[in-house]
Amino acid sequence: MSDLVDRLVQGLPEDAVVVDPDVTAAYARDMAGFCAAGAPAVLVFPRDVEQVRHVLRTATALRVPVVPQGARTGLSGGANAVDGCIVLSLVKMDQILEIDPVDRLAVVEPGVVNAVLSRAAGEYGLAYPPDPSSWESCTIGGNIATGAGGLCCVKYGVTGEYVLGLDVVLADGRLLRTGRRTAKGVAGYDLTRLLVGSEGTLGVVVQATLALRPEPAPPLVLAAEFAGTDAACAAVCEVMARGFTPSLMELMDATTVRAVNEMAAMGLPASTQALLLVAFDGPAQEAELAAVAEICRTAGATEVVPAEDRAESDLLLQARRLALPALDRLGTTMIDDVAVPRSRLAQMLRGVAEIAERGGLTIGVVSHAGDGNTHPVVVFDATDPQETARAEQSFEEIMALGLELGGTVTGEHGIGLLKRDWLARELGPVGLAVQRQIKSVFDPLGIMNPGKTL
Ligand SMILES: Cc1cc2nc3c(=O)[nH]c(=O)nc-3n(C[C@H](O)[C@H](O)[C@H](O)COP(=O)(O)OP(=O)(O)OC[C@H]3O[C@@H](n4cnc5c(N)ncnc54)[C@H](O)[C@@H]3O)c2cc1C
């Protein structure tokens, strides 16, 4: 037994320490393509905070890198192993410790699956709004570490807006408590917010206090078909300019609609060039939906179909949730995540279409249109080196276009390994230097998820 494993088992149950290379290899990467993954030395499944502290103390003593992991649904390589690391999987710390309807909060362990928390909150008439499409499998720890978004962000915002406080094990094993349980609170620097989106590079989230909201009415959804993305984006801008706050506003291009139809035969309109889904979940939802239907028609929608009932609304939302897996079936994919100000969404989509044409590639685009957050999915044949090179080039051009339009290279998936070079471009030298200084305060030995983000 190596010294590392020998020390780990002193503070962990034996079955929580795995060295079988077939198993450790299975935990070596997340769902991002084209990101290198190393060979872990060991995989551990702690069940409580003390066990996590033991792992980090051991790692510091032996100067071994640590890669925290949730469900590995990440799309940036952030959870990928590095050679000789401890892969620290938090999936077995999966208890909801408390739901408090008066303070409207939940206290959870990091391995709780997003949808499990959402359903548990629902039993109290409450909701945990952040809803990534992967919500049936991704963990709250992973959501916090990536700053995950989702379908309802246009109204409810992203994960960061719901994180009140965190318990975080630092690289040396100390337990840092940040934040609060109160509705308000401004004491000290906002370390909670700093840790959200830190992608496992500053510490390990072992407990989170999360704000809950009253459960909204089930959403009513409208589907509007357009002959092109320009008209659909004009409708999006008009909806926002007129002061509406939909609970969802999602745009699928023709490639995406076709892919979803082929995968699940959900009856989306096959001939459409751009399909806009808009939902409302407030008390005036029917009137709001009618007003938005009119806006869509004025913007040039060829067909506007409000869902008849909850079941039809659910079907449309399900179809949207299938967009990424459906595009994934078309070939090897690189999923991008560029967000621009929503007023520039039309330019972004036009630019992506031009990039696809120049590269002779299929790029399906599904967008959280209300947030200006696009997911251009570059589809290519990975056995063809030239096409692969063109795909990589297009992926880069999409990020460059996003920055040119005043956007960011990642709206919600994070930097991980995939976009490291692009973080430097987005932040500039001063921003990058300050971020590196912050990293060294939390992790002076550089053992926390090394090589990711910075
Ligand atoms: C089909 C599909 C749809 C998706 N849709 C969306 C979407 O709509 N919106 C969106 O934002 N994302 C989406 N994603 C991406 C992904 O689901 C999110 O990034 C999610 O937050 C990752 O959670 P996870 O538990 O899988 O974390 P992992 O992938 O395991 O880890 C992600 C990052 O978090 C770190 N980490 C994990 N747990 C901890 C912890 N406890 N402490 C410290 N660091 C930790 C890891 O080191 C890594 O850097 C989608 C992915 C797929 C496959």
The ligand as a Gaussian input file, in Angstrom:
#p B3LYP/6-31G(d) Opt

LIG

0 1
 C      -27.149000      17.389000     -20.638000
 C      -26.494000      18.467000     -19.828000
 C      -27.172000      19.666000     -19.624000
 C      -26.579000      20.678000     -18.873000
 N      -27.288000      21.830000     -18.676000
 C      -26.745000      22.812000     -17.933000
 C      -27.475000      24.025000     -17.707000
 O      -28.600000      24.206000     -18.162000
 N      -26.878000      24.979000     -16.960000
 C      -25.624000      24.805000     -16.427000
 O      -25.130000      25.698000     -15.743000
 N      -24.921000      23.676000     -16.618000
 C      -25.442000      22.672000     -17.348000
 N      -24.731000      21.534000     -17.559000
 C      -23.370000      21.395000     -17.000000
 C      -23.289000      20.730000     -15.593000
 O      -24.425000      19.912000     -15.349000
 C      -23.128000      21.788000     -14.499000
 O      -21.887000      22.443000     -14.671000
 C      -23.224000      21.251000     -13.065000
 O      -23.212000      22.353000     -12.178000
 C      -22.085000      20.304000     -12.701000
 O      -22.448000      19.620000     -11.508000
 P      -21.773000      18.230000     -11.119000
 O      -22.315000      17.771000      -9.827000
 O      -21.899000      17.266000     -12.233000
 O      -20.251000      18.677000     -10.930000
 P      -18.923000      18.094000     -11.570000
 O      -19.010000      18.063000     -13.054000
 O      -18.543000      16.835000     -10.881000
 O      -17.883000      19.230000     -11.139000
 C      -17.946000      20.515000     -11.706000
 C      -16.883000      21.419000     -11.054000
 O      -17.205000      21.622000      -9.698000
 C      -16.153000      21.178000      -8.829000
 N      -16.824000      20.599000      -7.660000
 C      -17.794000      19.649000      -7.653000
 N      -18.238000      19.458000      -6.399000
 C      -17.523000      20.287000      -5.593000
 C      -17.502000      20.548000      -4.194000
 N      -18.325000      19.930000      -3.349000
 N      -16.628000      21.465000      -3.724000
 C      -15.782000      22.121000      -4.563000
 N      -15.755000      21.916000      -5.888000
 C      -16.619000      21.010000      -6.394000
 C      -15.323000      20.221000      -9.682000
 O      -13.968000      20.187000      -9.263000
 C      -15.470000      20.837000     -11.063000
 O      -14.568000      21.884000     -11.214000
 C      -25.280000      20.496000     -18.315000
 C      -24.604000      19.295000     -18.523000
 C      -25.186000      18.284000     -19.264000
 C      -24.443000      17.002000     -19.440000

